[in-house]
Amino acid sequence: MRMRKKKNGEERLNRCRALLAEKPETPIDSAERDFGKTAPVWLEIGAGKGGFAIGMTERNPDVCYYAMERVSDCVVLAAERAKECADKRPDNLRFIVGNADDLLSWFAPASVERVFLNFSDPWSKKGYRKRRLTYRKYLAVYFTLLKDGGVLRFKTDNVGLFDFSLEEIAAMGLTPDVVTRDLHHSEYNEGNVRTEYEENFASQGMNIHMLEVRKPAGYVPHYEEEKKASAKEETL
């Protein structure tokens, strides 16, 4: 569902300017630029309304967290929400208005310790599979940005997208360390921060699927483009 345009969105976003990361002239290689300190950098892609980012930064005060979202109106809501509780949480969160295609201009290789993908658009229509954020082209970017030993964590309610993601990870020559098709009833649920979508899906009794993949030491991302898929393969 497309978000309705927010009234005075640009003005509201400007009032939260302190929580926004400005596009760097050279890719960010540490937390020093935006946070003035040395700390692990975590990155969320597709932050939505910011609930997960705020929850993660509250629970992990020793990390510096970037939350990227392509829809500026979502960033307005997320930044306002974070600003409201600024006196109760550490100053370790910055929002980025941007998308995954711009990641290499934002962050330097081997600069990130964790990447989070939560309930990404499944892009179910015919011909759209290469837009999925777990398509091999994007996976190559994430594993370029991750340090050796860094972790990609992906959550979704969509079975087809989850299966697709496992196939793409295998195509990259990687094997997940964790795979669960029922996160909330698994051993991995301890400490899990739920997104707004996740709360809604869970209330409907839907299973949440989750995987984690760790970057092996010395791993250099490489992938080959898929051959043209059939009409049947193009849909989830």
C-alpha positions in Angstrom: 0.0 0.0 0.0 1.4 3.4 -1.0 1.7 5.9 1.8 -0.3 9.1 1.4 1.7 12.3 0.9 2.4 13.9 4.3 1.3 17.6 4.7 4.3 19.9 5.2 6.5 16.8 4.8 9.7 18.7 3.8 9.3 21.2 6.7 8.7 18.4 9.2 11.7 16.6 7.9 13.9 19.7 8.3 12.8 20.0 11.9 14.3 16.5 12.5 17.5 17.4 10.6 19.8 16.4 13.5 18.6 12.8 13.0 19.3 12.7 9.2 22.5 11.7 7.6 23.7 13.9 4.8 24.9 12.3 1.6 28.7 12.0 2.0 31.2 13.3 -0.6 33.1 10.1 -0.1 31.6 6.9 1.3 31.3 6.6 5.1 34.0 4.3 6.5 33.3 4.6 10.2 30.8 6.0 12.7 33.1 9.0 13.4 31.6 11.2 10.7 28.0 11.3 12.0 28.4 10.2 15.6 31.8 11.5 16.6 33.1 8.2 18.0 34.4 4.8 17.0 31.7 2.1 17.3 30.2 -0.8 15.3 28.0 0.4 12.4 24.7 -1.4 11.8 22.6 -0.7 8.7 18.9 -1.3 8.0 17.6 -1.1 4.5 13.9 -0.4 4.2 13.3 1.1 7.6 9.6 2.0 7.1 8.2 4.0 10.0 11.2 3.4 12.2 9.9 1.2 14.9 12.6 -1.5 14.4 15.4 1.1 14.2 14.3 2.8 17.4 14.0 -0.5 19.3 17.4 -1.7 18.1 19.2 1.4 19.1 17.5 1.5 22.5 18.7 -2.1 23.1 22.1 -1.7 21.6 23.5 1.7 22.9 27.1 0.8 22.0 26.4 0.6 18.2 25.8 3.3 15.6 22.8 2.6 13.5 21.8 3.9 10.0 18.2 3.4 8.9 17.7 3.8 5.1 14.3 4.3 3.6 13.5 5.4 0.1 10.1 6.9 0.9 10.7 10.3 2.4 7.2 10.5 4.0 8.1 7.3 6.0 11.3 9.0 7.1 9.3 11.9 8.3 7.2 9.7 10.6 10.3 7.7 11.7 12.4 10.7 12.5 9.5 12.4 14.4 9.0 9.3 16.4 12.7 9.1 17.3 12.8 12.8 18.1 9.9 12.4 20.6 11.9 9.9 22.7 15.3 11.4 22.2 15.7 12.1 25.9 15.1 8.5 26.7 17.5 6.8 24.2 21.1 7.1 23.2 22.2 9.4 20.3 23.1 6.5 18.0 20.5 6.6 15.2 20.6 8.4 11.8 18.0 8.1 9.0 19.0 8.1 5.3 16.5 9.0 2.5 17.7 6.7 -0.2 17.5 3.2 -1.7 19.7 0.1 -2.0 21.0 1.1 -5.5 22.9 4.0 -3.8 24.5 2.0 -1.0 28.0 2.0 -2.5 28.0 5.8 -2.7 27.0 6.0 1.0 29.2 3.3 2.6 32.7 2.1 2.0 33.6 -1.6 1.6 34.0 -3.5 4.9 32.5 -0.6 6.9 29.4 -2.3 8.3 29.0 -5.1 10.9 25.3 -5.9 10.5 22.8 -5.4 7.7 19.0 -5.8 8.4 16.3 -6.4 5.8 12.8 -6.5 7.3 9.7 -7.3 5.3 11.0 -6.1 2.0 8.7 -5.7 -1.0 8.3 -9.1 -2.6 7.9 -7.6 -6.0 5.6 -10.4 -7.1 4.6 -9.2 -10.5 6.0 -10.8 -13.6 9.4 -9.4 -14.5 10.1 -7.8 -11.2 12.2 -10.5 -9.4 15.4 -8.6 -10.0 14.0 -5.7 -7.9 13.8 -7.8 -4.8 16.3 -6.7 -2.1 17.6 -10.3 -1.7 18.3 -10.6 -5.5 22.0 -11.6 -6.0 23.0 -8.1 -7.3 21.9 -6.6 -4.0 23.4 -9.4 -1.9 26.8 -8.7 -3.6 26.5 -5.1 -2.4 25.6 -6.1 1.2 28.6 -8.5 1.4 30.9 -5.9 0.0 29.8 -3.4 2.7 30.0 -6.0 5.5 33.3 -6.7 7.4 34.6 -10.2 7.6 32.3 -12.0 10.1 29.6 -9.4 9.6 26.0 -10.6 9.4 23.0 -10.1 7.1 19.7 -10.7 8.8 16.4 -11.0 6.8 12.8 -11.3 8.0 9.7 -11.8 6.0 6.1 -13.2 6.2 6.3 -14.1 2.5 7.1 -17.8 1.9 7.9 -17.3 -1.8 10.3 -14.5 -1.1 12.0 -16.4 1.6 12.5 -19.4 -0.6 13.8 -17.1 -3.4 16.2 -15.5 -0.9 17.6 -18.9 0.1 18.2 -19.7 -3.6 19.9 -16.4 -4.2 22.2 -16.8 -1.2 23.2 -20.3 -2.5 23.9 -18.7 -5.9 26.4 -16.5 -4.1 28.2 -19.5 -2.7 27.0 -18.8 0.8 25.2 -20.9 3.4 23.0 -19.3 6.1 24.0 -19.9 9.7 20.3 -19.6 10.8 17.1 -20.5 9.1 13.7 -20.6 10.8 10.2 -20.5 9.3 8.6 -19.7 12.6 10.7 -17.1 14.3 8.4 -16.3 17.2 8.3 -19.9 18.3 12.0 -20.6 17.9 15.1 -20.2 20.0 16.0 -17.2 17.9 13.1 -15.1 19.1 14.8 -14.0 22.3 15.7 -10.4 21.9 13.9 -10.1 18.6 12.7 -6.5 18.0 9.4 -6.6 16.0 8.6 -4.2 13.2 5.1 -2.7 12.7 4.4 -5.2 9.9 5.6 -8.0 12.1 3.2 -7.2 14.9 0.4 -7.1 12.4 1.3 -10.4 10.7 1.8 -12.1 14.1 -1.6 -10.9 15.3 -3.1 -12.7 12.3 -1.3 -15.9 13.2 1.1 -15.7 10.3 4.6 -17.3 10.6 7.6 -15.0 10.4 10.6 -16.4 8.5 14.1 -15.4 9.3 17.6 -16.2 8.1 21.1 -15.0 9.0 24.2 -15.2 6.8 27.7 -14.5 8.1 30.4 -13.2 5.7 33.3 -15.7 5.6 36.8 -14.3 6.1 38.3 -13.2 2.8 35.0 -13.7 0.9 34.8 -11.6 -2.3 31.2 -11.3 -3.6 30.7 -12.5 -7.1 27.5 -13.4 -9.0 26.3 -14.2 -12.5 23.1 -12.7 -13.8 20.2 -15.1 -14.2 19.1 -16.3 -17.6 15.7 -15.0 -18.6 13.1 -16.7 -16.4 9.9 -18.3 -17.6 6.6 -16.6 -16.9 5.9 -19.2 -14.1 9.3 -18.6 -12.5 8.8 -14.8 -12.6 6.1 -15.0 -9.9 6.3 -16.0 -6.3 
